[in-house]
């Protein structure tokens, strides 16, 4: 996976991240297949402000996974958090 430079990260829109916290910090980029896979792996190590924010992020990741044809196991942290 290619790492995003600061300039590349700044060009992404908020909806290209699974989670934007109350301070505007953007977490878990999901703008391409590699980053979706990375977001799935890092989801369990990400701190969320609330259970609702965690659930929304999980749903965003799953939506991006469908878009990029990335399989997510039903017992994965992201799958469980989305429900």
PDB file with one MODEL, atoms N, CA, C and O in Angstrom:
MODEL        1
ATOM      1  N   UNK A   1       0.841  -1.179   0.000  1.00  0.00           N
ATOM      2  CA  UNK A   1       0.000   0.000   0.000  1.00  0.00           C
ATOM      3  C   UNK A   1       0.881   1.236   0.000  1.00  0.00           C
ATOM      4  O   UNK A   1       1.879   1.313   0.717  1.00  0.00           O
ATOM      5  N   UNK A   2       0.497   2.184  -0.807  1.00  0.00           N
ATOM      6  CA  UNK A   2       1.243   3.433  -0.839  1.00  0.00           C
ATOM      7  C   UNK A   2       0.795   4.322   0.316  1.00  0.00           C
ATOM      8  O   UNK A   2      -0.392   4.429   0.623  1.00  0.00           O
ATOM      9  N   UNK A   3       1.762   4.943   0.933  1.00  0.00           N
ATOM     10  CA  UNK A   3       1.468   5.840   2.041  1.00  0.00           C
ATOM     11  C   UNK A   3       1.097   7.208   1.488  1.00  0.00           C
ATOM     12  O   UNK A   3       1.688   7.682   0.517  1.00  0.00           O
ATOM     13  N   UNK A   4       0.116   7.831   2.117  1.00  0.00           N
ATOM     14  CA  UNK A   4      -0.318   9.149   1.677  1.00  0.00           C
ATOM     15  C   UNK A   4       0.618  10.226   2.205  1.00  0.00           C
ATOM     16  O   UNK A   4       0.974  10.232   3.383  1.00  0.00           O
ATOM     17  N   UNK A   5       1.004  11.121   1.334  1.00  0.00           N
ATOM     18  CA  UNK A   5       1.753  12.288   1.787  1.00  0.00           C
ATOM     19  C   UNK A   5       0.750  13.254   2.415  1.00  0.00           C
ATOM     20  O   UNK A   5      -0.459  13.085   2.254  1.00  0.00           O
ATOM     21  N   UNK A   6       1.233  14.236   3.109  1.00  0.00           N
ATOM     22  CA  UNK A   6       0.350  15.231   3.707  1.00  0.00           C
ATOM     23  C   UNK A   6      -0.462  15.933   2.625  1.00  0.00           C
ATOM     24  O   UNK A   6      -1.658  16.166   2.799  1.00  0.00           O
ATOM     25  N   UNK A   7       0.172  16.268   1.527  1.00  0.00           N
ATOM     26  CA  UNK A   7      -0.532  16.950   0.430  1.00  0.00           C
ATOM     27  C   UNK A   7      -1.633  16.066  -0.152  1.00  0.00           C
ATOM     28  O   UNK A   7      -2.736  16.538  -0.424  1.00  0.00           O
ATOM     29  N   UNK A   8      -1.327  14.778  -0.342  1.00  0.00           N
ATOM     30  CA  UNK A   8      -2.333  13.850  -0.874  1.00  0.00           C
ATOM     31  C   UNK A   8      -3.498  13.695   0.103  1.00  0.00           C
ATOM     32  O   UNK A   8      -4.663  13.696  -0.294  1.00  0.00           O
ATOM     33  N   UNK A   9      -3.164  13.565   1.372  1.00  0.00           N
ATOM     34  CA  UNK A   9      -4.196  13.405   2.398  1.00  0.00           C
ATOM     35  C   UNK A   9      -5.087  14.648   2.449  1.00  0.00           C
ATOM     36  O   UNK A   9      -6.305  14.532   2.584  1.00  0.00           O
ATOM     37  N   UNK A  10      -4.490  15.825   2.344  1.00  0.00           N
ATOM     38  CA  UNK A  10      -5.252  17.071   2.407  1.00  0.00           C
ATOM     39  C   UNK A  10      -6.185  17.255   1.207  1.00  0.00           C
ATOM     40  O   UNK A  10      -7.186  17.965   1.302  1.00  0.00           O
ATOM     41  N   UNK A  11      -5.861  16.624   0.090  1.00  0.00           N
ATOM     42  CA  UNK A  11      -6.703  16.729  -1.102  1.00  0.00           C
ATOM     43  C   UNK A  11      -7.956  15.859  -1.002  1.00  0.00           C
ATOM     44  O   UNK A  11      -8.926  16.084  -1.725  1.00  0.00           O
ATOM     45  N   UNK A  12      -7.939  14.868  -0.111  1.00  0.00           N
ATOM     46  CA  UNK A  12      -9.103  13.987   0.034  1.00  0.00           C
ATOM     47  C   UNK A  12     -10.249  14.724   0.719  1.00  0.00           C
ATOM     48  O   UNK A  12     -10.031  15.593   1.563  1.00  0.00           O
ATOM     49  N   UNK A  13     -11.466  14.362   0.343  1.00  0.00           N
ATOM     50  CA  UNK A  13     -12.657  14.929   0.964  1.00  0.00           C
ATOM     51  C   UNK A  13     -12.959  14.177   2.254  1.00  0.00           C
ATOM     52  O   UNK A  13     -12.523  13.040   2.434  1.00  0.00           O
ATOM     53  N   UNK A  14     -13.695  14.807   3.137  1.00  0.00           N
ATOM     54  CA  UNK A  14     -14.047  14.167   4.405  1.00  0.00           C
ATOM     55  C   UNK A  14     -14.754  12.830   4.206  1.00  0.00           C
ATOM     56  O   UNK A  14     -14.556  11.901   4.989  1.00  0.00           O
ATOM     57  N   UNK A  15     -15.576  12.727   3.163  1.00  0.00           N
ATOM     58  CA  UNK A  15     -16.307  11.476   2.959  1.00  0.00           C
ATOM     59  C   UNK A  15     -15.423  10.354   2.413  1.00  0.00           C
ATOM     60  O   UNK A  15     -15.898   9.239   2.196  1.00  0.00           O
ATOM     61  N   UNK A  16     -14.162  10.642   2.194  1.00  0.00           N
ATOM     62  CA  UNK A  16     -13.210   9.612   1.785  1.00  0.00           C
ATOM     63  C   UNK A  16     -12.464   9.043   2.986  1.00  0.00           C
ATOM     64  O   UNK A  16     -11.472   8.330   2.837  1.00  0.00           O
ATOM     65  N   UNK A  17     -12.955   9.369   4.170  1.00  0.00           N
ATOM     66  CA  UNK A  17     -12.446   8.833   5.422  1.00  0.00           C
ATOM     67  C   UNK A  17     -13.608   8.155   6.138  1.00  0.00           C
ATOM     68  O   UNK A  17     -14.748   8.613   6.056  1.00  0.00           O
ATOM     69  N   UNK A  18     -13.319   7.078   6.832  1.00  0.00           N
ATOM     70  CA  UNK A  18     -14.376   6.375   7.558  1.00  0.00           C
ATOM     71  C   UNK A  18     -14.840   7.170   8.763  1.00  0.00           C
ATOM     72  O   UNK A  18     -15.991   7.050   9.183  1.00  0.00           O
ATOM     73  N   UNK A  19     -13.948   7.989   9.327  1.00  0.00           N
ATOM     74  CA  UNK A  19     -14.264   8.658  10.585  1.00  0.00           C
ATOM     75  C   UNK A  19     -13.616  10.031  10.633  1.00  0.00           C
ATOM     76  O   UNK A  19     -12.415  10.176  10.403  1.00  0.00           O
ATOM     77  N   UNK A  20     -14.432  11.038  10.935  1.00  0.00           N
ATOM     78  CA  UNK A  20     -13.942  12.399  11.183  1.00  0.00           C
ATOM     79  C   UNK A  20     -14.406  12.762  12.586  1.00  0.00           C
ATOM     80  O   UNK A  20     -15.606  12.819  12.853  1.00  0.00           O
ATOM     81  N   UNK A  21     -13.451  13.008  13.485  1.00  0.00           N
ATOM     82  CA  UNK A  21     -13.831  13.287  14.872  1.00  0.00           C
ATOM     83  C   UNK A  21     -14.311  14.723  15.058  1.00  0.00           C
ATOM     84  O   UNK A  21     -14.308  15.510  14.112  1.00  0.00           O
ATOM     85  N   UNK A  22     -14.720  15.059  16.266  1.00  0.00           N
ATOM     86  CA  UNK A  22     -15.299  16.378  16.535  1.00  0.00           C
ATOM     87  C   UNK A  22     -14.309  17.521  16.315  1.00  0.00           C
ATOM     88  O   UNK A  22     -14.715  18.658  16.076  1.00  0.00           O
ATOM     89  N   UNK A  23     -13.015  17.222  16.394  1.00  0.00           N
ATOM     90  CA  UNK A  23     -11.998  18.247  16.160  1.00  0.00           C
ATOM     91  C   UNK A  23     -11.660  18.369  14.675  1.00  0.00           C
ATOM     92  O   UNK A  23     -10.829  19.191  14.288  1.00  0.00           O
ATOM     93  N   UNK A  24     -12.303  17.552  13.851  1.00  0.00           N
ATOM     94  CA  UNK A  24     -12.043  17.601  12.420  1.00  0.00           C
ATOM     95  C   UNK A  24     -10.898  16.713  11.964  1.00  0.00           C
ATOM     96  O   UNK A  24     -10.533  16.718  10.788  1.00  0.00           O
ATOM     97  N   UNK A  25     -10.328  15.947  12.895  1.00  0.00           N
ATOM     98  CA  UNK A  25      -9.263  15.018  12.523  1.00  0.00           C
ATOM     99  C   UNK A  25      -9.869  13.862  11.741  1.00  0.00           C
ATOM    100  O   UNK A  25     -10.879  13.286  12.147  1.00  0.00           O
ATOM    101  N   UNK A  26      -9.246  13.529  10.620  1.00  0.00           N
ATOM    102  CA  UNK A  26      -9.779  12.491   9.739  1.00  0.00           C
ATOM    103  C   UNK A  26      -8.985  11.201   9.924  1.00  0.00           C
ATOM    104  O   UNK A  26      -7.754  11.199   9.939  1.00  0.00           O
ATOM    105  N   UNK A  27      -9.726  10.111  10.063  1.00  0.00           N
ATOM    106  CA  UNK A  27      -9.131   8.809  10.361  1.00  0.00           C
ATOM    107  C   UNK A  27      -9.606   7.770   9.347  1.00  0.00           C
ATOM    108  O   UNK A  27     -10.725   7.853   8.842  1.00  0.00           O
ATOM    109  N   UNK A  28      -8.764   6.811   9.059  1.00  0.00           N
ATOM    110  CA  UNK A  28      -9.094   5.662   8.229  1.00  0.00           C
ATOM    111  C   UNK A  28      -9.530   6.050   6.815  1.00  0.00           C
ATOM    112  O   UNK A  28     -10.712   5.962   6.483  1.00  0.00           O
ATOM    113  N   UNK A  29      -8.579   6.478   5.988  1.00  0.00           N
ATOM    114  CA  UNK A  29      -8.929   6.791   4.605  1.00  0.00           C
ATOM    115  C   UNK A  29      -9.466   5.548   3.890  1.00  0.00           C
ATOM    116  O   UNK A  29      -8.962   4.441   4.083  1.00  0.00           O
ATOM    117  N   UNK A  30     -10.490   5.747   3.067  1.00  0.00           N
ATOM    118  CA  UNK A  30     -11.139   4.639   2.368  1.00  0.00           C
ATOM    119  C   UNK A  30     -11.372   4.987   0.896  1.00  0.00           C
ATOM    120  O   UNK A  30     -12.387   4.601   0.317  1.00  0.00           O
ATOM    121  N   UNK A  31     -10.442   5.707   0.302  1.00  0.00           N
ATOM    122  CA  UNK A  31     -10.611   6.213  -1.064  1.00  0.00           C
ATOM    123  C   UNK A  31     -10.144   5.253  -2.156  1.00  0.00           C
ATOM    124  O   UNK A  31     -10.374   5.514  -3.337  1.00  0.00           O
ATOM    125  N   UNK A  32      -9.498   4.156  -1.789  1.00  0.00           N
ATOM    126  CA  UNK A  32      -9.100   3.157  -2.773  1.00  0.00           C
ATOM    127  C   UNK A  32      -9.030   1.789  -2.092  1.00  0.00           C
ATOM    128  O   UNK A  32      -9.136   1.680  -0.870  1.00  0.00           O
ATOM    129  N   UNK A  33      -8.852   0.758  -2.902  1.00  0.00           N
ATOM    130  CA  UNK A  33      -8.884  -0.609  -2.377  1.00  0.00           C
ATOM    131  C   UNK A  33      -7.842  -0.851  -1.293  1.00  0.00           C
ATOM    132  O   UNK A  33      -8.157  -1.429  -0.252  1.00  0.00           O
ATOM    133  N   UNK A  34      -6.612  -0.418  -1.522  1.00  0.00           N
ATOM    134  CA  UNK A  34      -5.556  -0.646  -0.531  1.00  0.00           C
ATOM    135  C   UNK A  34      -5.880   0.010   0.805  1.00  0.00           C
ATOM    136  O   UNK A  34      -5.655  -0.577   1.863  1.00  0.00           O
ATOM    137  N   UNK A  35      -6.407   1.225   0.752  1.00  0.00           N
ATOM    138  CA  UNK A  35      -6.708   1.925   1.995  1.00  0.00           C
ATOM    139  C   UNK A  35      -7.944   1.343   2.681  1.00  0.00           C
ATOM    140  O   UNK A  35      -8.039   1.382   3.908  1.00  0.00           O
ATOM    141  N   UNK A  36      -8.879   0.811   1.920  1.00  0.00           N
ATOM    142  CA  UNK A  36     -10.025   0.124   2.527  1.00  0.00           C
ATOM    143  C   UNK A  36      -9.520  -1.096   3.294  1.00  0.00           C
ATOM    144  O   UNK A  36      -9.920  -1.325   4.435  1.00  0.00           O
ATOM    145  N   UNK A  37      -8.650  -1.868   2.672  1.00  0.00           N
ATOM    146  CA  UNK A  37      -8.087  -3.046   3.353  1.00  0.00           C
ATOM    147  C   UNK A  37      -7.357  -2.630   4.629  1.00  0.00           C
ATOM    148  O   UNK A  37      -7.476  -3.291   5.661  1.00  0.00           O
ATOM    149  N   UNK A  38      -6.612  -1.546   4.557  1.00  0.00           N
ATOM    150  CA  UNK A  38      -5.892  -1.045   5.721  1.00  0.00           C
ATOM    151  C   UNK A  38      -6.863  -0.575   6.806  1.00  0.00           C
ATOM    152  O   UNK A  38      -6.636  -0.821   7.991  1.00  0.00           O
ATOM    153  N   UNK A  39      -7.936   0.096   6.408  1.00  0.00           N
ATOM    154  CA  UNK A  39      -8.944   0.569   7.378  1.00  0.00           C
ATOM    155  C   UNK A  39      -9.582  -0.611   8.111  1.00  0.00           C
ATOM    156  O   UNK A  39      -9.834  -0.544   9.314  1.00  0.00           O
ATOM    157  N   UNK A  40      -9.838  -1.685   7.374  1.00  0.00           N
ATOM    158  CA  UNK A  40     -10.408  -2.888   8.001  1.00  0.00           C
ATOM    159  C   UNK A  40      -9.447  -3.423   9.051  1.00  0.00           C
ATOM    160  O   UNK A  40      -9.867  -3.785  10.151  1.00  0.00           O
ATOM    161  N   UNK A  41      -8.182  -3.474   8.726  1.00  0.00           N
ATOM    162  CA  UNK A  41      -7.173  -3.987   9.661  1.00  0.00           C
ATOM    163  C   UNK A  41      -6.979  -3.069  10.864  1.00  0.00           C
ATOM    164  O   UNK A  41      -6.757  -3.551  11.975  1.00  0.00           O
ATOM    165  N   UNK A  42      -7.057  -1.769  10.664  1.00  0.00           N
ATOM    166  CA  UNK A  42      -6.780  -0.807  11.737  1.00  0.00           C
ATOM    167  C   UNK A  42      -8.012  -0.439  12.553  1.00  0.00           C
ATOM    168  O   UNK A  42      -7.890   0.217  13.587  1.00  0.00           O
ATOM    169  N   UNK A  43      -9.192  -0.850  12.108  1.00  0.00           N
ATOM    170  CA  UNK A  43     -10.435  -0.455  12.757  1.00  0.00           C
ATOM    171  C   UNK A  43     -10.421  -0.751  14.253  1.00  0.00           C
ATOM    172  O   UNK A  43     -10.782   0.117  15.049  1.00  0.00           O
ATOM    173  N   UNK A  44     -10.025  -1.924  14.645  1.00  0.00           N
ATOM    174  CA  UNK A  44     -10.031  -2.322  16.050  1.00  0.00           C
ATOM    175  C   UNK A  44      -9.040  -1.558  16.916  1.00  0.00           C
ATOM    176  O   UNK A  44      -9.153  -1.572  18.142  1.00  0.00           O
ATOM    177  N   UNK A  45      -8.085  -0.902  16.304  1.00  0.00           N
ATOM    178  CA  UNK A  45      -7.079  -0.126  17.052  1.00  0.00           C
ATOM    179  C   UNK A  45      -7.365   1.371  17.028  1.00  0.00           C
ATOM    180  O   UNK A  45      -6.564   2.168  17.515  1.00  0.00           O
ATOM    181  N   UNK A  46      -8.498   1.747  16.467  1.00  0.00           N
ATOM    182  CA  UNK A  46      -8.864   3.160  16.358  1.00  0.00           C
ATOM    183  C   UNK A  46      -9.774   3.547  17.511  1.00  0.00           C
ATOM    184  O   UNK A  46     -10.715   2.824  17.838  1.00  0.00           O
ATOM    185  N   UNK A  47      -9.495   4.681  18.124  1.00  0.00           N
ATOM    186  CA  UNK A  47     -10.342   5.201  19.205  1.00  0.00           C
ATOM    187  C   UNK A  47     -11.439   6.074  18.608  1.00  0.00           C
ATOM    188  O   UNK A  47     -11.174   6.964  17.799  1.00  0.00           O
ATOM    189  N   UNK A  48     -12.669   5.804  19.018  1.00  0.00           N
ATOM    190  CA  UNK A  48     -13.821   6.567  18.550  1.00  0.00           C
ATOM    191  C   UNK A  48     -14.426   7.327  19.714  1.00  0.00           C
ATOM    192  O   UNK A  48     -14.317   6.898  20.863  1.00  0.00           O
ATOM    193  N   UNK A  49     -15.064   8.451  19.427  1.00  0.00           N
ATOM    194  CA  UNK A  49     -15.658   9.292  20.460  1.00  0.00           C
ATOM    195  C   UNK A  49     -16.907   8.677  21.068  1.00  0.00           C
ATOM    196  O   UNK A  49     -17.263   8.977  22.208  1.00  0.00           O
ATOM    197  N   UNK A  50     -17.572   7.817  20.306  1.00  0.00           N
ATOM    198  CA  UNK A  50     -18.812   7.214  20.797  1.00  0.00           C
ATOM    199  C   UNK A  50     -19.082   5.918  20.054  1.00  0.00           C
ATOM    200  O   UNK A  50     -18.461   5.629  19.031  1.00  0.00           O
ATOM    201  N   UNK A  51     -20.009   5.151  20.578  1.00  0.00           N
ATOM    202  CA  UNK A  51     -20.424   3.917  19.908  1.00  0.00           C
ATOM    203  C   UNK A  51     -21.077   4.239  18.562  1.00  0.00           C
ATOM    204  O   UNK A  51     -20.930   3.492  17.595  1.00  0.00           O
ATOM    205  N   UNK A  52     -21.789   5.342  18.515  1.00  0.00           N
ATOM    206  CA  UNK A  52     -22.437   5.758  17.266  1.00  0.00           C
ATOM    207  C   UNK A  52     -21.396   6.094  16.207  1.00  0.00           C
ATOM    208  O   UNK A  52     -21.547   5.713  15.046  1.00  0.00           O
ATOM    209  N   UNK A  53     -20.351   6.798  16.593  1.00  0.00           N
ATOM    210  CA  UNK A  53     -19.284   7.147  15.647  1.00  0.00           C
ATOM    211  C   UNK A  53     -18.588   5.880  15.163  1.00  0.00           C
ATOM    212  O   UNK A  53     -18.236   5.777  13.988  1.00  0.00           O
ATOM    213  N   UNK A  54     -18.390   4.931  16.045  1.00  0.00           N
ATOM    214  CA  UNK A  54     -17.764   3.656  15.682  1.00  0.00           C
ATOM    215  C   UNK A  54     -18.634   2.903  14.673  1.00  0.00           C
ATOM    216  O   UNK A  54     -18.126   2.360  13.692  1.00  0.00           O
ATOM    217  N   UNK A  55     -19.935   2.874  14.918  1.00  0.00           N
ATOM    218  CA  UNK A  55     -20.858   2.183  14.028  1.00  0.00           C
ATOM    219  C   UNK A  55     -20.901   2.860  12.650  1.00  0.00           C
ATOM    220  O   UNK A  55     -20.897   2.180  11.623  1.00  0.00           O
ATOM    221  N   UNK A  56     -20.940   4.190  12.630  1.00  0.00           N
ATOM    222  CA  UNK A  56     -20.940   4.922  11.359  1.00  0.00           C
ATOM    223  C   UNK A  56     -19.672   4.648  10.565  1.00  0.00           C
ATOM    224  O   UNK A  56     -19.725   4.455   9.350  1.00  0.00           O
ATOM    225  N   UNK A  57     -18.531   4.630  11.250  1.00  0.00           N
ATOM    226  CA  UNK A  57     -17.257   4.353  10.578  1.00  0.00           C
ATOM    227  C   UNK A  57     -17.261   2.937  10.002  1.00  0.00           C
ATOM    228  O   UNK A  57     -16.814   2.717   8.876  1.00  0.00           O
ATOM    229  N   UNK A  58     -17.762   1.989  10.773  1.00  0.00           N
ATOM    230  CA  UNK A  58     -17.825   0.604  10.294  1.00  0.00           C
ATOM    231  C   UNK A  58     -18.694   0.508   9.047  1.00  0.00           C
ATOM    232  O   UNK A  58     -18.339  -0.177   8.088  1.00  0.00           O
ATOM    233  N   UNK A  59     -19.810   1.182   9.060  1.00  0.00           N
ATOM    234  CA  UNK A  59     -20.704   1.163   7.887  1.00  0.00           C
ATOM    235  C   UNK A  59     -20.040   1.814   6.677  1.00  0.00           C
ATOM    236  O   UNK A  59     -20.204   1.340   5.553  1.00  0.00           O
ATOM    237  N   UNK A  60     -19.299   2.884   6.896  1.00  0.00           N
ATOM    238  CA  UNK A  60     -18.594   3.546   5.788  1.00  0.00           C
ATOM    239  C   UNK A  60     -17.530   2.615   5.203  1.00  0.00           C
ATOM    240  O   UNK A  60     -17.360   2.546   3.986  1.00  0.00           O
ATOM    241  N   UNK A  61     -16.827   1.911   6.066  1.00  0.00           N
ATOM    242  CA  UNK A  61     -15.800   0.971   5.594  1.00  0.00           C
ATOM    243  C   UNK A  61     -16.442  -0.158   4.801  1.00  0.00           C
ATOM    244  O   UNK A  61     -15.950  -0.528   3.735  1.00  0.00           O
ATOM    245  N   UNK A  62     -17.538  -0.707   5.316  1.00  0.00           N
ATOM    246  CA  UNK A  62     -18.212  -1.797   4.603  1.00  0.00           C
ATOM    247  C   UNK A  62     -18.752  -1.333   3.253  1.00  0.00           C
ATOM    248  O   UNK A  62     -18.703  -2.079   2.275  1.00  0.00           O
ATOM    249  N   UNK A  63     -19.260  -0.121   3.195  1.00  0.00           N
ATOM    250  CA  UNK A  63     -19.740   0.427   1.931  1.00  0.00           C
ATOM    251  C   UNK A  63     -18.595   0.553   0.930  1.00  0.00           C
ATOM    252  O   UNK A  63     -18.744   0.188  -0.236  1.00  0.00           O
ATOM    253  N   UNK A  64     -17.462   1.064   1.381  1.00  0.00           N
ATOM    254  CA  UNK A  64     -16.294   1.193   0.513  1.00  0.00           C
ATOM    255  C   UNK A  64     -15.773  -0.188   0.109  1.00  0.00           C
ATOM    256  O   UNK A  64     -15.322  -0.378  -1.020  1.00  0.00           O
ATOM    257  N   UNK A  65     -15.836  -1.138   1.023  1.00  0.00           N
ATOM    258  CA  UNK A  65     -15.394  -2.500   0.710  1.00  0.00           C
ATOM    259  C   UNK A  65     -16.244  -3.090  -0.418  1.00  0.00           C
ATOM    260  O   UNK A  65     -15.711  -3.734  -1.322  1.00  0.00           O
ATOM    261  N   UNK A  66     -17.547  -2.875  -0.369  1.00  0.00           N
ATOM    262  CA  UNK A  66     -18.419  -3.344  -1.451  1.00  0.00           C
ATOM    263  C   UNK A  66     -18.050  -2.661  -2.766  1.00  0.00           C
ATOM    264  O   UNK A  66     -17.998  -3.300  -3.817  1.00  0.00           O
ATOM    265  N   UNK A  67     -17.796  -1.363  -2.695  1.00  0.00           N
ATOM    266  CA  UNK A  67     -17.454  -0.605  -3.904  1.00  0.00           C
ATOM    267  C   UNK A  67     -16.188  -1.135  -4.561  1.00  0.00           C
ATOM    268  O   UNK A  67     -16.102  -1.190  -5.788  1.00  0.00           O
ATOM    269  N   UNK A  68     -15.207  -1.525  -3.756  1.00  0.00           N
ATOM    270  CA  UNK A  68     -13.917  -1.992  -4.284  1.00  0.00           C
ATOM    271  C   UNK A  68     -13.803  -3.514  -4.290  1.00  0.00           C
ATOM    272  O   UNK A  68     -12.716  -4.058  -4.487  1.00  0.00           O
ATOM    273  N   UNK A  69     -14.936  -4.208  -4.072  1.00  0.00           N
ATOM    274  CA  UNK A  69     -14.965  -5.677  -4.089  1.00  0.00           C
ATOM    275  C   UNK A  69     -13.980  -6.309  -3.106  1.00  0.00           C
ATOM    276  O   UNK A  69     -13.285  -7.271  -3.431  1.00  0.00           O
ATOM    277  N   UNK A  70     -13.937  -5.751  -1.906  1.00  0.00           N
ATOM    278  CA  UNK A  70     -13.100  -6.284  -0.836  1.00  0.00           C
ATOM    279  C   UNK A  70     -13.994  -7.113   0.080  1.00  0.00           C
ATOM    280  O   UNK A  70     -14.982  -6.608   0.615  1.00  0.00           O
ATOM    281  N   UNK A  71     -13.652  -8.363   0.257  1.00  0.00           N
ATOM    282  CA  UNK A  71     -14.423  -9.238   1.139  1.00  0.00           C
ATOM    283  C   UNK A  71     -14.099  -8.936   2.592  1.00  0.00           C
ATOM    284  O   UNK A  71     -12.939  -8.750   2.960  1.00  0.00           O
ATOM    285  N   UNK A  72     -15.152  -8.891   3.418  1.00  0.00           N
ATOM    286  CA  UNK A  72     -14.991  -8.678   4.854  1.00  0.00           C
ATOM    287  C   UNK A  72     -15.716  -9.817   5.560  1.00  0.00           C
ATOM    288  O   UNK A  72     -16.902 -10.046   5.320  1.00  0.00           O
ATOM    289  N   UNK A  73     -15.014 -10.521   6.417  1.00  0.00           N
ATOM    290  CA  UNK A  73     -15.613 -11.646   7.139  1.00  0.00           C
ATOM    291  C   UNK A  73     -16.698 -11.155   8.089  1.00  0.00           C
ATOM    292  O   UNK A  73     -16.592 -10.069   8.658  1.00  0.00           O
ATOM    293  N   UNK A  74     -17.732 -11.956   8.254  1.00  0.00           N
ATOM    294  CA  UNK A  74     -18.840 -11.582   9.134  1.00  0.00           C
ATOM    295  C   UNK A  74     -18.411 -11.466  10.593  1.00  0.00           C
ATOM    296  O   UNK A  74     -19.052 -10.762  11.372  1.00  0.00           O
ATOM    297  N   UNK A  75     -17.330 -12.153  10.969  1.00  0.00           N
ATOM    298  CA  UNK A  75     -16.873 -12.083  12.350  1.00  0.00           C
ATOM    299  C   UNK A  75     -15.763 -11.052  12.549  1.00  0.00           C
ATOM    300  O   UNK A  75     -15.183 -10.970  13.631  1.00  0.00           O
ATOM    301  N   UNK A  76     -15.465 -10.274  11.522  1.00  0.00           N
ATOM    302  CA  UNK A  76     -14.456  -9.212  11.607  1.00  0.00           C
ATOM    303  C   UNK A  76     -14.998  -8.083  12.505  1.00  0.00           C
ATOM    304  O   UNK A  76     -16.210  -7.884  12.590  1.00  0.00           O
ATOM    305  N   UNK A  77     -14.108  -7.359  13.161  1.00  0.00           N
ATOM    306  CA  UNK A  77     -14.500  -6.234  14.021  1.00  0.00           C
ATOM    307  C   UNK A  77     -15.403  -5.241  13.293  1.00  0.00           C
ATOM    308  O   UNK A  77     -16.384  -4.756  13.857  1.00  0.00           O
ATOM    309  N   UNK A  78     -15.068  -4.942  12.041  1.00  0.00           N
ATOM    310  CA  UNK A  78     -15.850  -3.966  11.268  1.00  0.00           C
ATOM    311  C   UNK A  78     -17.262  -4.485  11.034  1.00  0.00           C
ATOM    312  O   UNK A  78     -18.226  -3.735  11.192  1.00  0.00           O
ATOM    313  N   UNK A  79     -17.400  -5.729  10.667  1.00  0.00           N
ATOM    314  CA  UNK A  79     -18.721  -6.302  10.413  1.00  0.00           C
ATOM    315  C   UNK A  79     -19.578  -6.303  11.669  1.00  0.00           C
ATOM    316  O   UNK A  79     -20.756  -5.947  11.627  1.00  0.00           O
ATOM    317  N   UNK A  80     -18.990  -6.700  12.771  1.00  0.00           N
ATOM    318  CA  UNK A  80     -19.734  -6.739  14.044  1.00  0.00           C
ATOM    319  C   UNK A  80     -20.127  -5.341  14.494  1.00  0.00           C
ATOM    320  O   UNK A  80     -21.222  -5.150  15.024  1.00  0.00           O
ATOM    321  N   UNK A  81     -19.260  -4.368  14.294  1.00  0.00           N
ATOM    322  CA  UNK A  81     -19.545  -2.999  14.751  1.00  0.00           C
ATOM    323  C   UNK A  81     -20.612  -2.311  13.912  1.00  0.00           C
ATOM    324  O   UNK A  81     -21.250  -1.370  14.382  1.00  0.00           O
ATOM    325  N   UNK A  82     -20.815  -2.758  12.695  1.00  0.00           N
ATOM    326  CA  UNK A  82     -21.772  -2.100  11.799  1.00  0.00           C
ATOM    327  C   UNK A  82     -23.223  -2.392  12.178  1.00  0.00           C
ATOM    328  O   UNK A  82     -24.136  -1.717  11.701  1.00  0.00           O
ATOM    329  N   UNK A  83     -23.439  -3.385  13.025  1.00  0.00           N
ATOM    330  CA  UNK A  83     -24.822  -3.786  13.370  1.00  0.00           C
ATOM    331  C   UNK A  83     -25.225  -3.347  14.746  1.00  0.00           C
ATOM    332  O   UNK A  83     -26.349  -3.609  15.173  1.00  0.00           O
TER     333      UNK A  83
ENDMDL
END
